[in-house]
Amino acid sequence: MFLTTTRMIACISLMVSSVALSANRIQTVTYEKNAEVFEGLLVSPENIKPQTPAILMIHSRMGVTAETQHQAERMANLGFIVFAADIYGRDSRPTTVEESRVLTTKYRSDRKLFRERLNLGLDILKQQEHVNTDMLFAVGYCFGGTGVLELARSGADIVGVASFHGGLDSPTPDDGAQIQAKVLVLHGADDPTVSATNLAAFENEMRMHKVDWQLVKYGGTVHSFTDKSAGSDPSTGSAYNPVTDRRSFEAFKNFSAESLEQTPSQEPSTGL
């Protein structure tokens, strides 16, 4: 059973070491659970203030990579503290698509384990200095987009979740009753990885439980539309789309700004 935050503090060791400095402060965060070591990234705005809204970022199928850092820095530039959690573990770093497929299948097949790793990352984020724990978002890409929806289904106490080209299957639709967060799904209308059946199942789950949700479908867009390393050939099923990348980022900005305005907490320090 997953440990509460209070109990976890006793069993998680944190080691934060600075690895780079730019307009944002980028740090490696090493943490442990049940003797397994994880290594995520913490990206903080240059002029960080107390009680800053924060984002838990969940990586794509390839794990915590340079692309993860790029997306985390984009969000930090909006004024958020961003923690990019490590779902796989430090010793599980895929180097090929096939290796990543083995890992993603493991977590898609074991949603309990997936949710435990997601909530572990959320607990680590909550422990970071200056984080306003009443103003938390979760943002995920590809595999991570699936992940943030699972985090919401676990009943996590967060303001909102945003899925960029994530999986939209609904294996346990009754769990939608536990969703407290607002939900934003940013989806390529021509993404071959999401079937019409799964898309309909997601929509039905949201409706059934009266979730505050948005689904934005981008025409002429396939999978991985935020990732420049995906190439530019849509016929492969995965391709970077600069227009959709920009539009989806703006959609998240609007979503987060609206959500924060509706949060009865301290004044946010983001530049949204």
N, C-alpha and C positions, 0 to 999 in steps of 0.2 A: 504494500500500500504506500502511496506517495506520502512523504512526510510534510508536515506543516512548515511554514516559514520559520517559526520559532525553533522547532526541533532541528530543522536543517542547518541552522547557523552553527550548531554544535558539531555537525558531521561534514560540513563543506569547508574545505580550506581554500582561501582566496589568495592569489598572488598576482598583483598587478604590476606590470613593468612597461615603461614607456619604450616604444619601438620607433616612433617617428613623430615629427612635428610639422604641421602645415598650418593652413588657416584654421584647421580644427586640430584638436589633440587626439592622437590615435594611440591606443594602448592595447596590449594583449592581456586578456584576463584568463588565467588558468584556474579551473575549479574541479572539484572531485565529488563523486557520489558512488558509494559502494565500491570504492577502490578503483573506479574508472575515472580517467582524467579527460577533461574537456578543455578546449582552447578557443575562446571567442575573441571578438574585437569590441572595444569600447571606443566610440568616437564622440567627442564632446565639442560643443561650439567654442570658438575662440574666447568670447566674452561670456562665459558661463555665469549664471546667477542662481541663487538658492531657489528651490521650488520650480525647477524647470520641467516642462512636459518631456516625456521620454517615449522612445520606440523600442520595442523588442523586434529585432529583424531576424527572419528565418531564411536561411540560405537556399539556393537552388540545389538540384540533384548532385552537383559537383562539390558540395560542401562549402566551407568558408574559404573563399578565393579572393583574388584581386577584384573581381566583379562585385563580390559582396562588399568589399571596402568602398568601392566606387559608389554603390547605392547608399551605403551608410553615410558617406560624406555628403551626398546630395541632401539627405534628410537632415543631417547636422547643420548644413548651411541654412536651413529653414529655422534653426534655433532649438532643435530637439537634441537631447542626449540620446544616443543610439547604442544599443548593445546587440551585436550580431552574435547570437548564440550558436553553439556547436552541437548539433543534434547527433552526429555520428560518433563523436569521440576523437581525441587527438590521434589515436593509432589507426583510425579508419579514414584514410584520405584517398578517395578514388582518383585514378589518373586516366581512366578511360570511361567512355559511355557505358560499356558493359559492366564495369566495376560499380559505377553509380547506380545502374539498374538493379543490381543485387541489393544494394543498401536501401534504395527507395522501396523496393518490394518488401523488404523486411519490415519497414515501419508502416507501410500502407496495409500490410497484413496483420499487424499487431497495433491497433489504434490505442490500446491501453499504454503500451510502452511509448508510443509516439507522444501521447499526451503528457506522460511523466517527464519526458525530455523537454517538452515545450514549457511546462510549468516550472521545471528546474531553471531554465533560462530566464523565465519571468521573475523568479525569486532572486536570481543573481542581479538582474536589473534593479529590482526594488532596493537592494542593499547599497547601490552606488550613491556616492555623495551628490547632493543637490537635486536628486530626482524627486519630482512631485508624484507620489504614488497614487494620487487621485486623478492624474492626467496621463494615463498610459495607453499607448496604441501598440498593435502588433501588425507588422508588415512582412509579407512573404512573397517570394518569387518562385514560380514553377513548383517544385516539391514543397518549398516554403509557403507558397500560396495555399496549398492543401493544408499545410500545418497550422496556419493562423486560423483557419476555419475549425480545425480540430481543437485548437486552444479555446476558441469561443464556445464550442460544444461542451467543453469540460467544465464550463461555468466560471471561467476566469473573470475576475473583477477588473475589467479594463473598459476604456471608453469606446474604442473602435478597433476593427480589424480591416485590413486592406489586402486583398489577394491580387497579385499581378500574374497573369497567365498561369494560374494554379489549377489543380485538379478539382472538379466540382462534384464528385460522386457523393452520395449520401447513404453510407452503409448502415447507419443507426439513426434514422430520421427522428425517433423519439427524443434523442439527445438535444435536438433543437430547442426543446423546452428550457434547457439550461443556459441558453445564450443571453447574456446581459449586454453585450457590446452591440454597437451599430456595425453594420456589415457593408463593405464596399467591395464588389468584385469587378475587376478590370480584365476584360476577356476579348481575345481575338475572335471575331465572328467566323473565321475560317480555320480555327485551331483544330487540327485533326486528332489531337490527344484527348479532347473532351467530346464524348458522344452526345447526341441529341437526348438519349435516355438519361444520362447523368446530369445534363443541364436541366432537364425537366424535373428530375428528382430534387436537385438543389432548390429550384424555385418553389416546388411544392412544400419542401421542408420549411422554407422561410415563411411562406404564407400560412402554413398550418399553425405555426407558433407565433405568428404576428410579430416577427422580428422587424426591426427598423433596418431595411436592406435596400441596396442599390446594385443593379447589374448594368454595366456599361459594355456594350459590344461594339468593337471597332471593325468596320468593313475593310476588306482587303488585307487583313492581318492574321498571321498564323501564330504559332507558339514562340516563346522567347523574345517577344517584341521589344523588351527593354535591354537586351543583352547584345552588345556589338560583336562579341565573339561568335554569335550564332550565324554570322554571315548575312548575305543579302538576297538569297535565293528562296522565295516562298515555296517553291515546288518541293523543297525538302521537308516541309512541314514545320520548320523552325527557322526564323529569320528576324534579324533586327529591323525595326521599322521606326525611323526617326520621328515621323509625324505622330504615330501612335505613342511612342515613348514620351514625347512632349505633352500630348493631350492627356495621357494617363497620369503623368506626374502632376499636371495642373488639376486633374480631378481629385487626386489625393490631397493636394493643398486645400482645395475648397472643402472637401470632406472633413479634414482635420480641423480647419478653422471653424467650421460650423459646429462641430462636436465640442470643441473647447469653449465656444461661446455659451453652450448649453450646459456646461459643467459647473455646478455650484461650488467652486473652489476659489483659490487665490488667482489673481490676475496672471495669465500666462506670460512667459518671457520670450516667446517665439516671435519671429518677424513676419508671421503669417498675416 
